[in-house]
Amino acid sequence: MTEHEGLHAKTVVHVFHDDEHSLTIGSRLPGRIGEVTPETGTAVEVFVFGPAQRRLTHVETDADRLFNAQIDELIASGIPVGACSNAARAAGVEGVLTRRGLGLAVARDEFIRFTRERATVITF
């Protein structure tokens, strides 16, 4: 291990945009990262916010269906997936998201936590 490896013990995939590529690649990458976290000694989590968060409760397109299936697979595999509690409350979907296993928190507080944890945040 070089002196620079291991500086960031966590990677956060922030899915914000709701275009097809952001949704599908942004929800696929965390699973791929999760495949190697035991060897790398790192952790991965996902935070869905903004336009992408609205897609968590819509399945109008193939991209929506794939995005939601991949989010459910991440949760089932033990990768934490969060979303903004304020946005969920405003949309009336808090219960739906928590029943699916998403952790809800204020987005501002989550981004502060990511900074304090010195996480690498990758945005799609």
Summary of the structure (lengths in Angstrom):
residues: 124
radius of gyration: 14.2
end to end distance: 28.7
largest distance: 47.7
contacts: 371
relative contact order: 0.22
helix: 54%
strand: 19%
